[in-house]
Amino acid sequence: RGYSDRKVEENVQCEIFQTIYEEAMESYRAEIVHQLPSNNPDDLERNLLQIQAWLQKRWANSNK
């Protein structure tokens, strides 16, 4: 269709991540599988903070 190399690469990445997500949903409880947007630096910062919060909560719960 005349897609640019960048567009083809983006589409392939989306397919890969969707496959990974679907496999995670099949392998783990739904409440522990999350999709986090990473479209810009602000998303990445929010994702990092969210992951840190999840880890701190898990650490706190495991050390009770």
PALUMLO-403616 format. One line per 10 residues: number of its first residue (from 1); for each residue x, y, z of N, C-alpha, C. Coordinates in steps of 0.02 Angstrom, whole numbers, always signed. Each point is the difference from the previous one (the first is absolute). Layout:
% residues N
NUM	X,Y,Z,X,Y,Z,X,Y,Z  ...;
//
This chain:
% residues 64
1	+41,-60,+0,-41,+60,+0,+43,+63,+0  +63,-7,-2,+43,+58,-2,+16,+30,+68  -8,-40,+53,+15,+26,+67,+75,+13,+7  +16,+51,+39,+70,+14,+13,+29,-54,+45  +66,-6,+0,+32,-49,+43,-18,+11,+73  -4,+63,+20,-17,+16,+70,-71,-25,+17  -47,+10,-45,-69,-22,+12,-3,-76,+4  +36,-34,-43,+1,-73,+3,+29,-23,+66  +54,+32,+22,+31,-18,+64,-48,+12,+58  -36,+56,-1,-49,+14,+53,-55,-53,+1;
11	-24,-20,-58,-52,-51,-4,+24,-67,+26  +62,-18,-17,+28,-63,+24,+7,+2,+76  +24,+56,+27,+6,+6,+73,-68,-7,+34  -51,+31,-28,-67,-5,+29,-24,-72,+0  +13,-36,-54,-20,-71,-3,+38,-40,+53  +64,+13,+8,+40,-37,+49,-27,+13,+70  -11,+64,+17,-24,+17,+67,-69,-28,+13  -43,-1,-50,-67,-29,+9,+6,-75,+14  +45,-34,-35,+11,-71,+12,+25,-12,+71  +47,+40,+22,+27,-6,+68,-55,+11,+51;
21	-42,+51,-12,-55,+14,+46,-49,-59,+3  -18,-26,-57,-47,-57,-2,+29,-61,+36  +64,-13,-10,+32,-57,+34,+2,+12,+75  +13,+61,+21,+0,+16,+72,-69,-10,+29  -52,+22,-36,-68,-8,+24,-19,-74,+7  +27,-42,-43,-14,-72,+4,+39,-33,+56  +57,+29,+19,+45,-32,+48,-7,+24,+72  -26,+61,+9,-2,+31,+66,-71,+26,+15  -12,+13,+64,-64,+29,+19,-8,+69,-33  -59,+15,-24,-13,+62,-36,+18,+62,+41;
31	-10,-4,+66,+13,+60,+41,+74,+17,+7  +44,-44,-22,+71,+17,+4,+31,+14,-68  -40,-2,-53,+25,+15,-67,-24,+70,-19  +46,+42,-20,-17,+70,-16,+33,+20,-66  -35,+41,-37,+29,+32,-59,+11,+73,+18  +61,+23,-8,+17,+69,+17,+21,+36,-64  -31,+57,-15,+18,+37,-60,+70,+29,+6  +36,-2,-54,+68,+29,-1,+9,+41,-64  -44,+48,-8,+0,+40,-61,+43,+62,+3  +19,+20,+61,+40,+60,+7,+37,-3,+67;
41	+47,+46,+12,+38,-1,+63,-44,+5,+62  -55,+36,-2,-44,+5,+58,-31,-68,+16  -19,-38,-51,-26,-67,+11,+52,-44,+34  +61,+5,-24,+54,-41,+29,+11,+17,+73  -1,+63,+17,+8,+22,+69,-57,-27,+43  -62,+7,-23,-58,-26,+37,+5,-76,+9  +22,-34,-52,+7,-73,+3,+51,-19,+53  +56,+34,+1,+52,-14,+49,-27,+10,+71  -35,+55,+11,-28,+13,+66,-52,-53,+19  -41,-21,-47,-50,-51,+13,+32,-67,+17;
51	+51,-18,-37,+34,-64,+13,+35,+2,+68  +30,+57,+17,+31,+7,+66,-52,-8,+55  -58,+29,-9,-54,-5,+50,-22,-73,+7  -9,-35,-56,-19,-70,+4,+52,-41,+37  +64,+12,-15,+54,-38,+33,+2,+15,+74  -8,+64,+19,+1,+18,+70,-58,-33,+37  -59,-1,-31,-58,-31,+31,+12,-75,+9  +26,-32,-52,+14,-71,+5,+52,-14,+53  +52,+40,+3,+53,-8,+50,-29,+8,+70  -41,+51,+9,-30,+13,+66,-45,-59,+20;
61	-40,-26,-46,-45,-56,+14,+38,-64,+15  +57,-9,-32,+37,-63,+10,+42,+2,+64  +8,+59,+30,+40,+6,+61,-43,+14,+62  -63,-20,-1,-44,+10,+57,+9,-55,+50;
//
